[in-house]
Amino acid sequence: MGKHNQLPFSGVKVIDFGQYIAGPAVAMILADLGATVIHIDPPAGPLWDSPANAVLNRNKYCLQLDLKSAQGREAAMAFIARADIVIENFRPGVMTRLGLDFAELRRQRPELITLSIPGFASNDQLRRHWRALEPIIASASGVFTDMGQNRVLMGINPSFSPLPLASSYGTMLAVSAVALALQARERTGVGDQIEVPLAAAVMEGLSYNSIKIDGYPERYKTLREKEIERRRSENLPMNLSYEELQEYLDPFYRTYECADGRKFYAVCPSHRSHAKRCLQAMGLYEEMLSAGLPTVSDPYLPISQWEGDASLGVYPLPAHWARRISARMKEVFLTRTAAEWENIFGEGRFPGAPHRSTQEWLHDEHANAAGLVVDVDDHQYGNMKQPGAIAWLEDSAELMLSPDARRTVSLKEALAILDECAPTALPPPTEQRVGGWLDGVRVLDLTNVIAGPHSTSYLGRFGADVIKLDPVTPNYDPWNTVVFGMSSGRGKQSVLVDLNRPDGREVFNQLVRSVDVIVMNAPDRQLAPLGLDEASLQAVNLGVIFCQLDCFGGPRRGPRTDYLGYDDLIQASTGIMLRFGGGMATPEEHAHVGTIDVNCGFAAALGIAAALYRKARTGQISRARTSLASLGNLVQIPFCYDYPRRAPFDEPSGRSAQGFGNLSRFFRAADDWLYVDASEKELDKLNAVEGLTGIRDAADPAAFLSSAFPTASAETWQTRLQAANVAAAIPDNIDNLRQRYSRPADNRPGIDNASYSFSVYAEHPSGRRVIQLDPFAIRPHVAPIRALAPAEKFGASTRGVLRKMGYSDTQIATLIARGAVGESWCEEYLPS
């Protein structure tokens, strides 16, 4: 198995004890980026019997060890003695009981980086020893309850999702943390002992759903939110049909049927130009103006001061305009095929995409041409379609397009492979030099919406200083900038600059000269005309690292590389919406805001860390890239592969799905729902549980459980089952978790507060009481984590930043008067 010296993590040695998804996935991503990975399974083989193991263990050398034997432990210690990074994802304490104490290992070798990915935090006294399989973490963390406005209105609560969100978010948080620790080690010589609880990780992934803003203005509530509130206040049932639900969706944020019977998802509600371009392309723009559709000159004014009650590019539209526009768009969509509309939207520079199944995506022309899907010749399954790279450096991306299949090796061979790697030269470890992994790194954030801004806020918790630069006149409405920005703007200084004015461009150029990293989320064809492409920026600052996120980009160019898009369009394009909805007739957006966006932000941080690591080791400047599409693959990794004779793509999907199988699903207890994740192999354990005696001999074990569980409370069953080492959890909801685990903001990141932690900002800069999730999922033992300051008002730091750049107050006032810079978009922080 050849390793490529040009890949950023070439020479990095990883020992992967991981099982299931998160641990192996972290090691897979490191291997994709060039690390040498030894994967260790127990003597009976992987604990998860799935073809996905062929994906998760590609580019790795695999062997089996019995860590319960002295010989196995001795071999494991020999591997670790040669390693830079060690990964495990068992329950807290398991590795120590096996004789592999990470704290002791790091005392012997301070340069070692260890990563633990437990289901629940090691300081979570209630749940740390739970059997924490994916559905259990999801249940306890509110993933299945109140899952999005659609499912609530349809009365499906709790609502099962087959997507491994906890493992997906945990993977990206963990691999980016390891990479950041690795690049910091080049400076300090010191590694770290890192924990990333999956429960905390999934909460971070859902942070845009968990924020609570007191007095949230009515103007931002969707038709669905208003209908939910109405039904709850009038004690009416949540019983909308799928068809009825569609009429509560915004016309620029919904699915339409096309001439070929396929469905198309339009997502262009909040940009000042996208909805207009959409109507113009459909021949409806003048018609809607003639019908009286108003235009609001400044959507950042309070709605009471608007010229009308609606405007294109402002989400959501009021009900009467939503109905009128949707009705006409439905008619026009029926005149062309989904493929034709995809071309019209893509070439017309407004976002939309056809719905595809996962299998269609794996064989899609663009996905394969762009390297978002790659071919791997696996020894067991033959030629496999597998997800491509998650993040890459542009100058070495071509090397990631032909991954090596997993390879079984002997103990002797594995040790020899590690010994072939040149020793890593590091400075002498000195704990006194250790600070945040990104202390002293300056970042210029030119991004918008969620994925890009989230990536740079994430960097801030590790010590990076982030300046968020936005235009003097915003391109998006306040829902997209201010509401999302209350999460993604934390820990940043906000500056407003007009790049189209010469004096504004000079301010920008000075900022570019002052930073180490620039992050931008847009396709290539948008960047060059603005002078924001890598070549233009490096002409100003030769050493700057440029990180680019986009929607459909891959290591190579493909037919749709330059098409615009958002999280929702990747859900549509990669099969997530068909899987969640149950098929082409009933596609549904996966419930939570930022399902893919947030993970793409973590992937950008990974790319930046890889670029910083390469720069520290070689002096080479690299362009880091990732895309929403690459993360759409990761979130489907249990079923995102194809090969000859693959079983049908019939994994659980649709509104009727209750779980993964007869014994892994929701059951009703006396007072609440309970998710049990068991199998036929565990009938003896179940039979020993009080109240379940006899299940071992039952003809239908699932029916036995359905009859037994209503005899006691869900909490009683949860306690009994977990005590018997059977995975079970009550489906909680995010509101409950926020109420139970909130505290007054204390300038601490929350990593001491078990698996869930929120801060209450009674004096938030918005003037409202706001509760937000803490930056708490990454838990190093050495490097500090910074508590992020609340997001300031857009433009609040313009004067301060310019003063630090040497501008006088008189010069700043002149720039503001000319419109070259700005210090606010509106009077109110959150326009009412």
Order of alpha helices (4+ residues) and beta strands (2+ residues): beta-alpha-beta-alpha-beta-alpha-beta-alpha-alpha-beta-alpha-alpha-alpha-beta-alpha-alpha-beta-alpha-alpha-beta-beta-alpha-alpha-alpha-alpha-beta-alpha-alpha-beta-beta-beta-beta-alpha-beta-alpha-beta-alpha-beta-alpha-beta-alpha-alpha-beta-alpha-alpha-alpha-beta-alpha-beta-beta-beta-alpha-alpha-alpha-beta-alpha-beta-beta-beta-beta-alpha-alpha-beta
